[in-house]
Amino acid sequence: MKCCRSWRSMCCRISRPDGMIMPQRTFRLHGRCRHRIQQGRTTSKPTWEVIMRAEKSYPIKTNPMRSSRNKIQLGVFSTNTEGGCTVTNAPERLRGDDWAGNLEIARVADDAGFEAFIPVGRWKGFGGTNNTGGVCFETYTWAAGIAALTNQIAVFTTSHLPTVHPLFAAKQAVTIDHISGGRFGLNILCGWYGAEMRMFSGHMMEHDKRYDYAEEWLHIAKNAWEQQKPFNFKGEYFTICDAISQPQPLNTPYLINAGGSPRGKRFCAEHCDAAFLIIKHLDGEEAVRQQIASYKDLARQEFGRDIKIWCYGYVVQKDTQEQADAYLDYYATEMGDDEGCDIITGELGIQTGIFTPEDAVRFRFHFKAGFAGVPLVGTPEQIVELFKKYADWGIDGIALTWLDYHEGIKDFVRETLPLMEQAGLREALNVEAITSGVAAEVA
């Protein structure tokens, strides 16, 4: 429908005969110009009214992070950065500036019923041969784009709290939540890579102080989401006067955090819906069970809360175990970026409290393979058995990574996901036509 003059942003609604409100559009209304839509013609009598406050015309959706009944929830992690989660020189590694590629992967995961699409937060590369992480999309705007073009998957942003004011972040979060219909999630980072944090303030806070800062930040953001009237706050890091933020979220944002130190674990247990962990799988089953229980027990016993345990895992799926092992060795050993890996493990161990120097050496191969995620390597049948094992350990969800995300996720959905359904790990879902159709739509 065209108006007599140029477009201007003004909220409009169109009433159908059945009383439903059609999706809002923007038109310019000038002078006496009023139109009616009727069988492709326009008349002078209006059937739609101009309103200055838009009414909701789309249903509020459930956030699958809360509503999913799957024994193992699934996500995709780190599609927005160069190399994804690999630290490798292999030419198949992910590009960090490929928006169309991000969207294609998101739509495959969305159609397949995955619960989460989680970006990595990165402002500066780690160095090494390919400067791993040096090319990366910013995650609030990235999430808004993904949210607009998906239907059911939870869309996260990954936010380094010291880089953004909590009121500004809260408003961005609500905007994404409305775009998605209520599917927004926030991956909270306190900042562990010193070179990044010094870009913003010239210094990096001491470890435990970062979590003190995060508690004030989150208190302000939550008040912005919840309060109907202006509020004030005065703390060590923030002073807020007569703050208010509208609209409010459709659903409460789903919060995750990767805190691994005692202080970080306590923050996660008190404030977050899920812990997003590096699982120290090389320490053995009993150690992993204790790692998981330490979060769930702390949340339940001290804060009266239940939290989920998520981690991430790198998928290498081939027709035989030998082929999978060979491909993994190719990109992680033969083509691995050892210089970049040493920088990452050194910084991570110093700043997070998760890894000792000895841990960094033991997990070095797994950092190159998938940023120390749990391995999901083998045939589809063998990968399903690994999922069973991780679920038995107490893991509630795994965000997946690949060297080649584009082919990897399609192979996974086509061959492994149906076996997970048969094994009772996932509810059955019709996921046919997830390859050429999605690629053609994105193109």
C-alpha positions in Angstrom: 0.0 0.0 0.0 1.4 3.5 -0.9 0.6 6.8 0.6 0.5 10.0 -1.4 3.8 11.3 -0.1 7.1 9.9 1.2 7.3 7.5 4.1 7.6 8.6 7.7 7.8 6.5 10.8 4.4 6.4 12.3 2.8 3.4 14.0 -0.3 2.0 12.1 -2.5 -1.0 12.4 -4.8 -2.6 9.9 -8.0 -4.3 11.2 -9.1 -7.4 9.3 -12.8 -8.5 9.2 -12.0 -11.3 11.6 -10.8 -8.8 14.2 -7.1 -9.9 14.1 -4.5 -7.2 14.0 -2.1 -7.4 11.1 1.6 -6.9 11.6 2.5 -3.2 12.1 3.8 -1.3 9.1 5.0 2.3 8.8 3.3 4.8 6.6 3.3 8.6 6.3 0.0 10.2 6.7 -0.2 13.7 5.3 -3.1 16.2 5.5 -6.3 14.5 4.5 -4.7 11.4 3.2 -6.5 8.3 4.6 -6.7 5.0 2.8 -8.7 1.9 3.0 -7.5 -1.5 1.8 -10.3 -3.3 0.1 -9.9 -5.9 -2.7 -6.8 -4.2 -3.9 -8.4 -0.7 -4.1 -8.3 2.4 -2.0 -11.3 4.5 -0.9 -11.6 7.6 1.2 -13.2 5.8 4.2 -10.6 4.5 6.6 -10.7 1.0 8.2 -7.5 1.4 10.1 -6.4 4.0 12.7 -3.2 5.7 13.5 -1.9 4.9 16.9 1.1 6.4 18.7 1.6 3.4 21.0 1.9 0.1 19.2 -0.2 -2.8 20.3 1.4 -6.3 20.3 0.4 -8.1 17.2 2.6 -11.2 17.6 2.3 -13.8 20.2 4.7 -14.1 23.1 6.8 -17.2 22.7 8.2 -19.5 25.3 12.0 -19.5 25.8 13.1 -23.0 25.0 15.9 -22.8 27.6 13.1 -22.9 30.2 10.4 -24.9 28.4 12.4 -27.7 26.7 11.8 -31.2 28.1 14.8 -32.7 26.3 17.2 -34.7 28.5 20.0 -33.0 26.6 19.5 -29.5 25.3 21.4 -28.4 22.3 23.0 -25.1 21.3 25.4 -23.7 18.8 28.4 -21.7 20.1 30.7 -19.1 18.6 29.6 -18.7 15.0 30.3 -15.0 15.1 34.1 -15.1 15.3 37.0 -16.1 13.2 37.7 -19.8 13.7 34.7 -20.4 15.9 36.1 -22.3 18.9 39.1 -23.8 17.0 42.6 -22.6 17.3 43.9 -23.8 14.0 45.4 -22.7 10.7 43.2 -25.1 8.8 41.6 -23.3 5.8 38.1 -24.8 6.6 37.9 -22.7 9.8 35.0 -20.4 10.2 35.1 -16.8 8.8 34.4 -14.1 11.4 32.8 -11.6 9.0 30.2 -13.9 7.3 26.8 -12.7 8.3 25.0 -14.8 5.7 26.8 -17.8 7.0 25.8 -17.0 10.6 22.2 -16.8 9.5 22.3 -20.0 7.6 23.7 -21.9 10.6 21.1 -20.2 12.9 18.2 -21.3 10.7 19.4 -24.9 10.5 19.6 -25.0 14.3 16.3 -23.2 14.7 14.5 -25.6 12.3 16.1 -28.6 14.0 14.7 -27.6 17.4 18.0 -26.6 19.1 17.4 -24.6 22.3 20.2 -22.0 22.1 22.3 -19.9 19.7 25.2 -18.4 21.7 27.9 -16.0 20.4 31.3 -15.5 21.8 32.2 -12.1 23.1 35.5 -10.9 21.7 37.0 -7.5 21.2 40.6 -8.3 20.4 42.3 -11.3 18.9 44.7 -13.5 20.8 47.6 -13.3 18.4 49.3 -16.3 16.9 49.4 -17.2 13.3 45.8 -16.3 12.5 45.1 -13.9 15.4 42.3 -16.2 16.7 39.2 -14.2 17.6 40.5 -11.0 15.9 37.5 -10.8 13.5 34.3 -10.9 15.5 30.7 -9.5 15.3 29.5 -7.5 18.3 26.9 -9.6 20.0 24.0 -7.3 20.9 23.4 -6.2 17.3 24.3 -9.7 16.1 21.6 -11.2 18.4 19.0 -8.7 17.2 19.6 -9.8 13.6 19.4 -13.5 14.4 16.3 -13.0 16.6 14.4 -11.3 13.7 15.1 -14.2 11.4 14.5 -17.2 13.6 11.3 -18.7 15.1 11.9 -20.8 18.2 15.5 -20.9 19.3 16.8 -18.9 22.3 19.1 -16.1 21.0 21.9 -15.0 23.4 24.2 -12.1 23.5 27.5 -12.5 25.3 28.3 -9.3 27.2 31.5 -8.2 28.9 29.9 -6.2 31.6 32.7 -3.6 32.0 32.3 -2.6 28.4 28.6 -1.5 28.5 26.5 0.5 31.0 23.8 -1.7 32.6 20.9 0.7 31.7 22.0 0.7 28.1 22.5 -3.0 28.1 19.1 -3.6 29.7 17.4 -1.6 27.0 19.2 -3.4 24.3 18.3 -6.7 25.9 14.6 -5.8 26.0 14.7 -4.7 22.4 16.1 -8.1 21.3 13.6 -9.9 23.6 10.7 -8.1 21.8 12.2 -8.8 18.4 12.4 -12.5 19.3 9.0 -12.7 20.9 10.5 -13.5 24.3 13.5 -15.7 23.4 16.4 -13.6 24.7 19.3 -14.8 26.8 22.3 -13.1 28.3 25.7 -14.8 28.7 27.4 -12.7 31.4 31.2 -12.2 31.2 33.2 -10.2 33.8 36.2 -9.9 31.5 39.1 -12.3 31.7 41.3 -11.3 28.7 43.4 -8.3 29.9 44.3 -7.0 26.5 40.6 -6.5 25.8 39.6 -4.9 29.1 42.6 -2.4 28.8 41.2 -1.3 25.5 38.2 0.2 27.3 39.5 1.5 30.6 43.3 1.2 30.5 43.3 -1.3 33.3 41.7 -4.6 34.4 40.0 -5.1 37.8 41.3 -7.6 40.3 39.5 -11.0 40.0 37.0 -10.9 42.8 36.3 -7.2 42.3 35.0 -8.1 38.8 32.2 -10.1 40.4 31.4 -7.3 42.9 31.1 -5.0 39.9 28.9 -7.6 38.1 26.5 -7.9 41.1 25.9 -4.1 41.0 25.6 -4.2 37.2 23.1 -7.0 37.3 21.1 -5.4 40.1 20.6 -2.3 38.0 19.8 -4.2 34.8 17.2 -6.4 36.7 15.6 -3.3 38.1 15.4 -1.7 34.7 13.6 -4.9 33.5 11.2 -5.1 36.4 10.5 -1.7 37.9 7.4 0.3 36.8 8.6 3.5 38.6 11.9 5.3 38.6 14.5 3.8 40.9 17.8 4.9 42.5 21.0 3.1 43.3 24.3 4.0 44.9 27.1 1.5 45.1 30.8 1.3 44.8 30.8 1.3 41.0 27.5 2.9 40.0 25.3 5.8 41.0 21.8 5.7 39.4 19.3 8.5 39.8 15.6 8.2 38.8 16.2 5.5 36.3 13.4 3.8 34.4 13.3 1.7 31.3 10.3 0.8 29.1 9.1 -1.4 27.6 9.9 -4.3 29.8 10.8 -7.7 28.6 8.2 -10.2 27.3 9.9 -13.0 29.2 12.6 -12.7 31.9 16.0 -12.9 30.2 17.7 -16.2 30.6 21.1 -15.7 32.4 24.2 -17.9 32.0 27.7 -17.4 33.3 31.0 -19.3 33.1 32.4 -18.5 36.5 34.8 -21.2 37.6 36.6 -19.7 40.6 35.0 -19.9 44.0 33.9 -16.2 43.7 32.6 -16.8 40.2 30.8 -20.0 41.2 29.0 -18.2 43.9 27.9 -15.4 41.6 26.6 -17.9 39.1 24.8 -20.0 41.7 23.0 -16.9 43.2 22.1 -15.0 40.1 22.1 -17.2 36.9 19.8 -19.8 35.4 22.6 -21.9 34.1 26.4 -22.3 34.5 28.2 -22.4 31.2 31.3 -24.4 32.0 34.5 -25.8 30.7 34.1 -29.3 31.9 37.4 -30.8 33.1 36.7 -34.1 31.4 40.4 -35.2 31.5 40.1 -35.5 35.3 37.7 -38.4 35.1 34.1 -39.1 35.7 34.0 -38.7 39.4 35.8 -35.3 39.3 33.3 -34.1 36.7 30.4 -35.2 38.8 31.8 -33.3 41.7 32.4 -30.2 39.5 28.8 -30.3 38.4 27.4 -31.0 41.9 29.3 -28.1 43.4 27.3 -25.7 41.4 23.9 -27.3 41.8 24.4 -27.9 45.6 25.6 -24.4 46.2 22.6 -22.9 44.4 20.1 -25.1 46.2 21.5 -25.1 49.7 22.6 -21.4 50.0 20.2 -19.6 47.6 17.2 -21.9 47.3 17.6 -22.1 43.6 17.9 -24.8 40.9 20.4 -24.1 38.1 21.2 -26.1 35.0 24.7 -27.1 33.8 25.7 -26.3 30.2 29.0 -26.8 28.5 30.2 -26.8 25.0 31.6 -29.6 22.9 33.5 -29.9 19.6 31.9 -32.3 17.0 33.9 -34.4 14.6 31.5 -36.7 12.9 32.6 -39.2 10.2 31.7 -42.6 8.9 34.3 -44.3 11.1 36.1 -43.6 14.3 39.4 -43.8 12.4 38.3 -41.1 9.9 37.1 -38.9 12.7 40.3 -39.2 14.7 42.4 -38.5 11.5 40.4 -35.4 10.7 40.7 -34.2 14.3 44.5 -34.8 14.2 44.7 -32.9 10.9 43.2 -29.6 12.1 44.2 -29.7 15.8 47.7 -31.2 15.6 49.0 -30.8 12.0 47.4 -27.5 11.4 47.0 -26.3 15.0 48.0 -22.8 15.9 50.4 -23.6 18.8 51.5 -20.0 19.3 47.9 -18.8 19.6 47.0 -21.7 21.9 49.8 -20.9 24.3 48.6 -17.3 24.6 45.0 -18.3 25.3 45.8 -21.0 27.9 48.3 -18.8 29.7 45.8 -15.9 29.9 42.8 -18.1 30.8 44.7 -19.8 33.6 46.0 -16.6 35.1 42.7 -14.6 35.0 39.9 -17.1 35.6 41.1 -19.5 38.3 39.7 -22.4 36.3 43.1 -23.8 35.0 46.4 -24.3 36.7 49.5 -24.1 34.5 49.5 -27.9 34.5 45.9 -28.0 33.4 46.8 -25.7 30.5 49.3 -28.2 29.3 47.0 -31.2 29.7 44.1 -29.5 27.8 46.3 -27.9 25.1 45.1 -30.3 22.4 41.5 -29.8 23.3 41.9 -26.0 23.2 43.1 -26.3 19.6 40.3 -28.7 18.8 37.5 -26.7 20.3 38.5 -24.3 23.1 38.7 -27.2 25.6 35.1 -28.3 25.1 34.1 -31.9 25.6 34.9 -34.1 22.7 32.1 -35.5 20.5 34.2 -37.5 18.1 33.3 -40.5 16.0 30.4 -42.0 14.1 26.9 -40.7 14.7 26.2 -43.8 16.9 29.4 -43.2 18.9 28.6 -39.5 19.4 25.1 -40.5 20.7 26.8 -42.7 23.3 29.0 -39.8 24.4 25.9 -37.6 24.8 24.4 -40.4 27.0 27.6 -40.4 29.1 27.6 -36.6 29.5 23.9 -36.5 30.4 24.5 -39.2 33.0 27.3 -37.0 34.5 24.7 -34.3 35.1 25.1 -32.1 32.1 21.8 -30.5 31.0 22.9 -28.9 27.7 25.8 -28.8 25.3 26.5 -26.0 22.8 28.1 -27.5 19.7 31.1 -26.3 17.7 32.7 -27.6 14.5 35.7 -26.8 12.4 33.3 -26.5 9.4 30.1 -25.3 10.9 28.1 -25.2 7.7 28.6 -28.8 6.7 29.0 -30.1 10.2 25.6 -29.0 11.6 23.8 -30.3 8.5 25.5 -33.7 8.9 24.7 -33.7 12.6 21.0 -32.9 12.1 20.6 -35.4 9.3 22.5 -38.3 10.9 23.0 -37.9 14.6 19.9 -36.0 15.8 17.5 -38.8 14.8 19.6 -41.3 16.8 19.4 -39.0 19.8 15.6 -39.0 19.5 15.6 -42.8 19.3 17.8 -43.0 22.4 15.4 -40.8 24.4 17.8 -37.9 24.6 15.6 -35.6 22.5 11.9 -35.4 21.7 11.1 -36.4 18.1 11.0 -33.5 15.7 10.5 -33.4 11.9 13.7 -31.8 10.7 13.6 -32.7 7.0 14.8 -30.4 4.3 17.4 -28.6 6.4 20.1 -28.3 3.7 19.4 -26.9 0.3 16.2 -25.1 1.3 17.9 -23.1 4.1 20.9 -22.3 2.0 18.7 -21.1 -0.9 16.6 -18.9 1.5 19.7 -17.2 3.0 21.2 -16.6 -0.5 
